[in-house]
Amino acid sequence: MNKINKQPLTLIYPLPAFMVSCGNSADEYNIISIAWTGTICSTPPMCYVSVRKERYSYPIIKQNMEFVINYTTKDLLYAMDWCGRNSGSDFNKFKEMQLTPEKGVLVNCPVIKESPVNIECKVKDIIPLGSHDMFIADVVHIQVAEHFTNPKTGTVNIQNNELIAYSQGNYLELGKLIEQAGFS
């Protein structure tokens, strides 16, 4: 296999395509589309979102030190893309996309009712990185739609649920199980 050399760039794809909700009062509720996110610790459960300082949601998350990661399905793709292309300083994104803000269980910011999985997070640390700052957070509560769980075991099952990933300016639908980890 022949290979060519490339300058450093962001090439770790695909990434999740999530809607992150924030704001502790109805007048500051906002949704930001996020791909720079992931799990960073299993015990205790921790995750991160990386946000540019100039984004409308940045000071809201920084001030309130909490946010909610809301899964995006195929049905929510238009809303997720629109929320990533428009600023909360210009629009009430919940109203424009006809999404329902519901109070979180352990956070004051809203969860998106229409999203099948809501991961409530409390920020522990903020790390300046360059173009983005990383908000490192504890996962404090999760709400999962029943159809995303295995009725026998109660485990979360994301296969065949039309989840969306982001890759180099494109959206991909996930869901085909190839093998279970440990099959080798």
PANU-459244 format. One record per atom (N, C-alpha, C, CB): x, y, z. Coordinates in steps of 0.05 Angstrom, whole numbers, plus 5000, padded with zeros to 4 digits. Atoms other than C-alpha are relative to their C-alpha. Glycine has a CB too. Layout:
XYZ;...
# end
This chain:
501749775000;500050005000;501850255000;498150005024;498549755000;502950674980;498650215017;500350104970;501149794983;501951255028;501350264994;500449935030;498949735003;502952005023;500050135027;498350164979;499849844975;504952485079;498150234999;502950095005;501849774998;499953005103;500850165024;497149905003;499649834977;500553595149;497949935021;499750314992;501950064979;497053515217;497350144994;501050085027;502749905004;489453595210;498149835017;499250014970;501950164986;483153355243;499049784981;497650185010;500750225017;482152665214;499049765015;502549924983;501150214984;479252255270;496950014996;500850025030;502850015007;472452095240;499149714998;499550154973;502249824995;466751925244;499850085029;497349874991;500549904973;464552315305;497050015005;501250295004;502949974995;457852355341;499050274991;499549965030;501249745008;453152895317;497750045020;498950004971;501849964978;449553135380;499050285001;501249925027;501049744993;445253715401;500550045030;497050044993;499449954972;447854015466;498250235009;503050065005;501749794990;442754415506;501350125025;497249895006;498849864978;444654935557;498250235008;502950104993;501549774990;441955525597;498349925024;498250114978;501450064975;438855555666;497450145003;501750075023;502749884999;432755975650;499050024971;500150295013;501250015027;427955985591;501050214981;497050025003;499049795017;430656645566;502849964990;499850275014;497350055010;437656355557;500349714989;502050045022;499850275011;435955635534;501250024972;497349865000;498950005027;440055465473;500849714993;502550184998;499050255010;442154875430;502350054982;497749844984;497649985018;449054805398;500549724990;502550115016;499350265012;450754245350;503049955005;499450004969;497350074992;457053885373;500849734988;500249995031;498750255009;461553365340;502549945017;500750014970;497650034983;467653485384;499149925028;501850265001;501050104974;465253045442;500749715002;497050055003;499550294995;466352365473;500349935029;502549924985;499550104974;467451935533;502950035007;499049705003;497249984992;473752065572;500749845025;500850295005;499650174976;472851625634;497649825004;500650175025;502250194995;468751005651;499050025029;500849724994;500749994972;468951045727;501650225014;500549735014;502849935004;466551555744;499450074971;499150235019;500649935028;462851665678;500550304995;497049934994;499349735007;465752295647;500150034970;502750095012;499949945029;465352625579;501050294996;497249974987;499149725006;467253275545;498450104976;503050014994;500749865025;464853775494;502050224996;497050125001;498249785006;469554255459;498550214984;502549904984;501549785011;466754935441;501850244995;497650085020;498549755006;469655555408;499050235018;499650084970;500749784982;469756165453;497950204988;502450165009;501849815013;465956585402;497249894996;501250084973;502750115003;459956115401;498150115022;500149695001;502149894982;453556375434;499849835025;497350024986;500350184977;453255765480;502350005018;499549724990;497650014983;460355835506;499750135027;502450124985;500249874974;459056355560;497749885017;499650304997;502250124985;452456015579;501049755014;497749934981;498950254987;455955345592;502050085021;501249814978;497949934981;461855685626;498850125025;501950204987;501249874976;457356095673;498549795016;498250224991;501750184985;452555535691;501449735007;497649944984;498450244995;457754965689;498349744998;501250025028;501650255005;452754455662;498950024971;497849975020;501150025027;449954215596;498749724997;502150044978;501250265006;445953635566;500849924972;496950005004;499550125027;448253195508;497549854992;502649815000;502450135010;442152995468;500649864974;497850224995;499550165024;442652435417;498450104976;499349705005;501349925025;440852595345;499349754984;501750204984;500950215017;436752105304;499550124972;497549865011;500749915027;434952135230;497850215001;499349764983;502349814998;428452485250;500850285010;497849885018;499149744989;432353035286;502350124984;500949955029;497749915015;437753125233;499750294991;500549824976;500449735010;434753755202;500450205023;497250034988;499849824977;434154085271;502950025009;498249905023;497250004992;441253885290;501750174981;501149715002;498449845019;444154165226;499350295001;499449894971;500949724999;439954805230;501250135025;497050025000;498949884975;442154915303;503050054998;499449825023;497249965004;449354855280;500750224981;501349744991;499549805020;448555365225;498950275008;498749914974;501249754991;444755905264;500750055029;496949984996;499249924973;446456285327;497650055018;501750264998;501949954979;442456305391;499650305005;500749865025;500349714996;443657055391;497950114980;502750154996;502049915021;439057105329;497449855002;501249964973;502550175000;433956545342;499749865027;500249804978;500750194979;430456165397;499949734986;497350075015;499850255016;432655485370;497949805008;502749885004;502250184992;427555095411;497550074985;499550015030;502449915014;421955515381;500249954970;499450295007;499750025029;424655535310;499949714990;502650124992;499950285008;425754775307;497749845013;502649885008;502350134987;419354615347;500949775018;498049904979;499050194980;423354245400;499050085027;503149984999;501149954974;420954185471;502150005022;497849805007;498150004978;425454405529;498649895025;501250285005;501150104974;424153995592;502350025020;499049704997;498049974979;427654105658;501549745004;498750095026;498450234993;433353635672;499349895027;503050064997;500550124974;433053165731;502050105020;500249694998;497949914981;439753365763;501550254991;501949785005;498849745009;441553985722;497750194996;501749964974;502049805004;437854635713;499550064970;500850265014;500449955028;438854665638;498049794988;502749994985;502150175011;433654345592;501249764985;498350154981;499550225018;433753665560;498150054976;499449725013;501849995023;430753605490;498249765001;501750014973;502050214997;424353205498;500049804977;497250125004;500250165024;424452945427;502549824996;499650174975;497550165003;431552655434;499749755017;502550165010;500450264986;431651915454;501949965023;500249784981;498150034978;437651985500;501050285008;502549824991;499249744989;439252575545;502149945022;497650175011;497850054981;445952575582;500550265015;502649894986;499749764984;446053085638;502850015011;497950015023;497149974993;453053355653;500550255017;501750014975;499149774984;456253805706;503050034995;499449955030;497349945008;462754135685;501950005025;500250284987;497950014979;468953975728;502350184994;500949715003;497649855007;474254335689;499750104971;502549825002;499949895027;475354765627;502950024992;498550284999;497250005009;481754665588;500150154973;501049714996;499649855025;483755195536;501949834982;501250285006;498550175018;486354825475;501250154976;498449774991;499349875025;486955315417;497450124989;501449814980;502549905012;480955415372;497649945017;499649874972;502250084983;476555065423;501049985029;498849734991;499550074972;476155005499;498449745005;499150235019;501350254993;474554315527;498750025027;502149774999;501650014976;469054275579;499949705009;497150124997;499950274989;470553645620;497849985021;502849935012;502450014983;464353405656;499549725011;497650094985;501050254989;461552875702;497249954988;499850015031;502750085008;455552495675;498549965026;500049754981;501450014974;450452595731;497349864998;499650275011;502650145003;444052305701;499649954970;497650185011;500750065028;441551975637;497149924998;501949774989;502850085007;434551915608;500249864973;498050245000;499950165024;433551375555;497249914992;501949765003;502650105010;427451235512;499949705002;499550104971;500250294996;424750545524;500949844975;497149935006;499250155024;425850335451;503050004996;498650124976;497050005001;433350475462;501149815021;501150285004;499050194979;433749945517;499249724993;498950085027;500650285002;433849195517;498049935022;502649825002;502050044979;427448995553;500749785020;497449934987;499250214982;430648375583;502250085019;500949754984;497749934984;437148675608;500050295010;502549954985;500149724992;435549415613;502450164989;500050035029;497749865011;442049585576;499250184977;502149794991;500549825022;442250155526;500949874974;501450275005;499650135026;441849905454;499850214979;498149764996;500149795020;443750405401;499849894971;502450185002;500250125027;443749915342;497250034989;500849715001;502649995014;438150005291;498250235010;498649745002;501749774990;435850675320;500650264985;500550045029;499749785018;437851135263;501650235012;497350114991;498349794989;443351515300;501750124978;501849895023;498649855020;447352025262;502950055010;498650274994;497249934995;454952125258;500850224980;501849754997;499049785017;458952695228;502849924990;500250275016;497450065011;464852605181;500650204977;500149714989;498949815020;468453165144;497850154984;501749854980;502149855013;462253585130;497649844991;501150154978;502250175008;457652995119;498749865024;501049794979;501450154979;452452625161;499749714990;497350135007;500350295006;452351865164;498049885019;502849865003;501850144983;447051405190;501449755011;497449924985;498850234987;449550885240;498049785005;501450085026;501950204992;446550225260;500649714992;497450074989;499550275008;449449615226;502149875019;501049984971;498350144982;452449135277;501749814983;498449845021;498250185015;458648785248;500849765018;502550164991;499250204980;461148405310;499850125027;502849894995;499949904973;460948465385;503050005009;498449825019;497349984990;467348685420;500749745014;500450255019;499150254988;471448085441;499649764983;498749965027;500550235017;469447655382;502549854992;498550094976;497550145009;476747495366;501149835023;502150214992;
# end
